[in-house]
Amino acid sequence: MTEEATVSLDPRNPGSDPETLDVLGPSAVPAPSPRPVDDVVLIVSGEVDLATRDELLVRLLTLAMTSRRRVVIDLADVDFLDPAGARALRHGHKLADDLGVEVVLRSPQHQVRRVLDLTGTAALFAIE
């Protein structure tokens, strides 16, 4: 079973899509699923940087706790990743690994993949 969660990490345009959760509001952290699922997809958009890294980490860990197997982080709509964002991904990877959950990165754009490579973050993840 796959569950999909959508989050916008773009502080310039939070919550513009009704299906996108506002990362700046009090309802930013979804309630854990009552039953674990095998795969959870976290769709990230916008910028992953110092301003948004904590939100990404909270979302990743919340979803890792609801998954039995793996969390897929879809980065196709991320147009900027800085070293703070890469550090959050590495930290989230370690914490999810401690829970026995694999974290996979999906579809990073070229400039995002470059930061992942330069920071050594790409080596930790399977990338689809």
DRENSE-155395 format. One record per residue: x, y, z of N, C-alpha, C in turn. Coordinates in nm, 2 decimals. Layout:
// residues N
{{X,Y,Z},{X,Y,Z},{X,Y,Z}} ...
// end
This chain:
// residues 128
{{0.08,-0.12,0.00},{0.00,0.00,0.00},{0.09,0.12,0.00}} {{0.06,0.22,-0.08},{0.13,0.35,-0.09},{0.04,0.46,-0.05}} {{0.09,0.55,0.03},{0.02,0.67,0.08},{0.10,0.79,0.03}} {{0.04,0.89,-0.01},{0.11,1.01,-0.07},{0.07,1.13,0.02}} {{0.18,1.20,0.06},{0.16,1.32,0.13},{0.23,1.43,0.05}} {{0.16,1.55,0.04},{0.22,1.66,-0.04},{0.25,1.77,0.05}} {{0.37,1.83,0.03},{0.41,1.95,0.11},{0.48,2.04,0.03}} {{0.45,2.17,0.04},{0.52,2.28,-0.03},{0.62,2.34,0.07}} {{0.75,2.34,0.03},{0.85,2.40,0.12},{0.89,2.53,0.06}} {{0.80,2.60,-0.02},{0.83,2.72,-0.08},{0.77,2.84,0.00}} {{0.85,2.91,0.09},{0.79,3.01,0.17},{0.73,3.13,0.09}} {{0.76,3.14,-0.03},{0.71,3.24,-0.11},{0.56,3.22,-0.15}} {{0.52,3.09,-0.15},{0.39,3.05,-0.20},{0.33,2.94,-0.12}} {{0.33,2.94,0.01},{0.28,2.83,0.09},{0.13,2.81,0.07}} {{0.09,2.69,0.06},{-0.05,2.65,0.06},{-0.13,2.71,-0.05}} {{-0.07,2.74,-0.17},{-0.15,2.79,-0.28},{-0.24,2.69,-0.34}} {{-0.20,2.57,-0.34},{-0.28,2.46,-0.39},{-0.36,2.39,-0.27}} {{-0.49,2.37,-0.28},{-0.57,2.32,-0.17},{-0.51,2.18,-0.13}} {{-0.45,2.11,-0.21},{-0.39,1.98,-0.18},{-0.25,1.99,-0.11}} {{-0.20,2.11,-0.11},{-0.07,2.14,-0.05},{-0.08,2.19,0.09}} {{-0.02,2.13,0.19},{-0.03,2.18,0.32},{0.06,2.30,0.34}} {{0.01,2.40,0.42},{0.08,2.52,0.45},{0.18,2.49,0.56}} {{0.31,2.50,0.52},{0.42,2.47,0.61},{0.44,2.57,0.72}} {{0.37,2.69,0.71},{0.39,2.79,0.81},{0.28,2.80,0.91}} {{0.17,2.72,0.89},{0.06,2.72,0.98},{0.07,2.61,1.08}} {{-0.02,2.62,1.18},{-0.02,2.52,1.30},{-0.05,2.38,1.26}} {{-0.12,2.36,1.14},{-0.16,2.23,1.10},{-0.06,2.16,1.01}} {{0.07,2.21,1.02},{0.17,2.17,0.92},{0.21,2.02,0.94}} {{0.20,1.97,1.06},{0.24,1.83,1.08},{0.12,1.74,1.08}} {{0.11,1.64,0.98},{0.00,1.56,0.97},{-0.01,1.46,1.08}} {{-0.13,1.42,1.12},{-0.14,1.32,1.22},{-0.09,1.18,1.17}} {{-0.03,1.10,1.25},{0.02,0.97,1.20},{-0.09,0.89,1.15}} {{-0.07,0.81,1.05},{-0.17,0.72,1.00},{-0.20,0.61,1.11}} {{-0.33,0.57,1.12},{-0.36,0.48,1.23},{-0.29,0.34,1.20}} {{-0.26,0.31,1.08},{-0.19,0.18,1.05},{-0.08,0.21,0.96}} {{0.03,0.14,0.98},{0.15,0.16,0.90},{0.13,0.11,0.76}} {{0.19,0.19,0.67},{0.18,0.15,0.52},{0.32,0.11,0.48}} {{0.33,0.04,0.37},{0.46,0.00,0.32},{0.55,0.11,0.27}} {{0.49,0.19,0.18},{0.56,0.30,0.12},{0.48,0.43,0.14}} {{0.56,0.54,0.17},{0.50,0.67,0.18},{0.58,0.76,0.08}} {{0.51,0.85,0.01},{0.57,0.94,-0.08},{0.55,1.08,-0.03}} {{0.67,1.15,-0.01},{0.66,1.29,0.03},{0.70,1.37,-0.09}} {{0.61,1.45,-0.14},{0.63,1.54,-0.26},{0.68,1.67,-0.20}} {{0.80,1.71,-0.24},{0.85,1.84,-0.19},{0.86,1.94,-0.31}} {{0.83,2.06,-0.28},{0.84,2.16,-0.39},{0.90,2.29,-0.33}} {{0.96,2.37,-0.42},{1.01,2.50,-0.38},{1.16,2.49,-0.34}} {{1.19,2.56,-0.23},{1.33,2.57,-0.19},{1.35,2.49,-0.06}} {{1.46,2.41,-0.05},{1.49,2.34,0.07},{1.62,2.40,0.12}} {{1.61,2.49,0.22},{1.72,2.56,0.27},{1.71,2.58,0.42}} {{1.79,2.68,0.47},{1.79,2.70,0.61},{1.65,2.73,0.67}} {{1.57,2.80,0.59},{1.44,2.85,0.63},{1.34,2.73,0.63}} {{1.36,2.63,0.55},{1.26,2.52,0.54},{1.31,2.38,0.59}} {{1.44,2.37,0.62},{1.49,2.24,0.66},{1.42,2.17,0.77}} {{1.39,2.25,0.88},{1.32,2.19,0.99},{1.19,2.13,0.95}} {{1.11,2.20,0.87},{0.98,2.15,0.83},{1.00,2.01,0.75}} {{1.10,2.01,0.66},{1.13,1.89,0.59},{1.16,1.78,0.68}} {{1.24,1.80,0.78},{1.28,1.70,0.87},{1.16,1.65,0.95}} {{1.08,1.74,1.00},{0.96,1.70,1.08},{0.87,1.61,0.99}} {{0.85,1.65,0.86},{0.76,1.58,0.77},{0.82,1.44,0.75}} {{0.95,1.43,0.72},{1.02,1.31,0.69},{1.00,1.21,0.81}} {{1.03,1.26,0.93},{1.02,1.17,1.05},{0.88,1.13,1.08}} {{0.78,1.22,1.06},{0.64,1.19,1.08},{0.60,1.07,0.99}} {{0.64,1.09,0.86},{0.61,0.98,0.76},{0.68,0.85,0.79}} {{0.81,0.86,0.83},{0.89,0.74,0.86},{0.82,0.66,0.97}} {{0.76,0.73,1.07},{0.70,0.66,1.18},{0.57,0.59,1.13}} {{0.51,0.63,1.01},{0.39,0.57,0.97},{0.42,0.46,0.86}} {{0.54,0.44,0.83},{0.58,0.35,0.72},{0.65,0.23,0.78}} {{0.62,0.11,0.72},{0.68,-0.01,0.76},{0.81,-0.03,0.68}} {{0.82,0.03,0.57},{0.93,0.00,0.48},{1.01,0.11,0.43}} {{0.95,0.21,0.36},{1.03,0.32,0.30},{0.95,0.44,0.28}} {{1.03,0.55,0.28},{0.97,0.68,0.25},{1.04,0.73,0.12}} {{0.97,0.77,0.02},{1.02,0.82,-0.10},{1.00,0.97,-0.10}} {{1.11,1.04,-0.11},{1.10,1.19,-0.12},{1.12,1.23,-0.26}} {{1.01,1.28,-0.32},{1.00,1.32,-0.46},{1.05,1.47,-0.46}} {{1.17,1.49,-0.53},{1.23,1.62,-0.54},{1.22,1.68,-0.67}} {{1.13,1.63,-0.76},{1.12,1.68,-0.89},{1.08,1.83,-0.90}} {{1.01,1.88,-0.80},{0.97,2.02,-0.80},{1.05,2.11,-0.71}} {{1.16,2.06,-0.66},{1.25,2.14,-0.58},{1.35,2.21,-0.67}} {{1.35,2.34,-0.67},{1.43,2.42,-0.76},{1.56,2.47,-0.69}} {{1.57,2.45,-0.56},{1.69,2.50,-0.49},{1.71,2.41,-0.36}} {{1.83,2.37,-0.34},{1.87,2.29,-0.23},{2.01,2.35,-0.18}} {{2.02,2.39,-0.06},{2.14,2.44,-0.01},{2.20,2.34,0.09}} {{2.32,2.36,0.14},{2.39,2.26,0.23},{2.30,2.24,0.36}} {{2.23,2.34,0.40},{2.15,2.31,0.52},{2.03,2.21,0.49}} {{1.98,2.22,0.37},{1.88,2.13,0.33},{1.93,1.99,0.31}} {{2.05,1.98,0.25},{2.12,1.85,0.24},{2.15,1.79,0.37}} {{2.19,1.87,0.47},{2.22,1.82,0.60},{2.09,1.77,0.67}} {{1.98,1.84,0.64},{1.85,1.79,0.70},{1.81,1.65,0.64}} {{1.84,1.63,0.51},{1.82,1.50,0.44},{1.91,1.40,0.51}} {{2.03,1.43,0.53},{2.12,1.33,0.59},{2.08,1.29,0.73}} {{2.04,1.39,0.81},{1.99,1.37,0.95},{1.86,1.29,0.94}} {{1.77,1.32,0.86},{1.65,1.24,0.84},{1.67,1.10,0.80}} {{1.77,1.08,0.71},{1.81,0.95,0.67},{1.85,0.87,0.79}} {{1.94,0.92,0.87},{1.99,0.85,0.99},{1.88,0.81,1.08}} {{1.79,0.91,1.11},{1.68,0.88,1.21},{1.58,0.78,1.15}} {{1.55,0.79,1.02},{1.46,0.69,0.96},{1.53,0.55,0.96}} {{1.66,0.55,0.93},{1.73,0.42,0.94},{1.73,0.36,1.08}} {{1.74,0.44,1.18},{1.72,0.39,1.32},{1.59,0.33,1.34}} {{1.49,0.37,1.27},{1.35,0.32,1.28},{1.33,0.20,1.19}} {{1.44,0.17,1.11},{1.43,0.05,1.01},{1.36,0.09,0.88}} {{1.35,0.22,0.85},{1.28,0.27,0.73},{1.38,0.32,0.63}} {{1.37,0.27,0.51},{1.46,0.32,0.40},{1.41,0.45,0.35}} {{1.50,0.55,0.32},{1.46,0.67,0.26},{1.52,0.68,0.12}} {{1.43,0.70,0.02},{1.47,0.70,-0.12},{1.45,0.84,-0.18}} {{1.54,0.90,-0.26},{1.51,1.02,-0.33},{1.47,1.00,-0.47}} {{1.37,1.07,-0.51},{1.32,1.05,-0.65},{1.33,1.18,-0.73}} {{1.38,1.17,-0.85},{1.38,1.28,-0.95},{1.43,1.41,-0.91}} {{1.55,1.42,-0.85},{1.61,1.55,-0.83},{1.65,1.62,-0.96}} {{1.62,1.75,-0.97},{1.67,1.82,-1.08},{1.82,1.83,-1.08}} {{1.88,1.87,-1.19},{2.02,1.87,-1.21},{2.09,1.95,-1.10}} {{2.04,2.07,-1.07},{2.11,2.16,-0.98},{2.10,2.10,-0.83}} {{1.99,2.04,-0.81},{1.97,1.97,-0.67},{2.06,1.85,-0.66}} {{2.07,1.77,-0.77},{2.15,1.66,-0.77},{2.30,1.70,-0.75}} {{2.34,1.81,-0.81},{2.48,1.86,-0.79},{2.51,1.89,-0.64}} {{2.42,1.95,-0.57},{2.44,1.98,-0.43},{2.44,1.85,-0.35}} {{2.35,1.75,-0.39},{2.35,1.62,-0.32},{2.49,1.55,-0.34}} {{2.54,1.56,-0.46},{2.67,1.50,-0.49},{2.79,1.57,-0.41}} {{2.79,1.71,-0.42},{2.90,1.79,-0.36},{2.90,1.77,-0.21}} {{2.79,1.75,-0.15},{2.78,1.74,0.00},{2.80,1.60,0.05}} {{2.80,1.50,-0.05},{2.82,1.36,-0.01},{2.68,1.30,0.03}} {{2.58,1.38,0.02},{2.44,1.33,0.06},{2.39,1.22,-0.04}} {{2.42,1.23,-0.16},{2.37,1.14,-0.26},{2.42,0.99,-0.23}} {{2.54,0.98,-0.18},{2.59,0.85,-0.15},{2.51,0.77,-0.04}} {{2.43,0.84,0.04},{2.36,0.78,0.14},{2.23,0.72,0.09}} {{2.18,0.77,-0.02},{2.04,0.74,-0.07},{2.04,0.65,-0.20}} {{1.94,0.57,-0.21},{1.90,0.52,-0.34},{1.83,0.64,-0.41}} {{1.86,0.66,-0.54},{1.80,0.77,-0.61},{1.73,0.71,-0.73}} {{1.60,0.74,-0.74},{1.52,0.68,-0.85},{1.50,0.79,-0.96}} 
// end
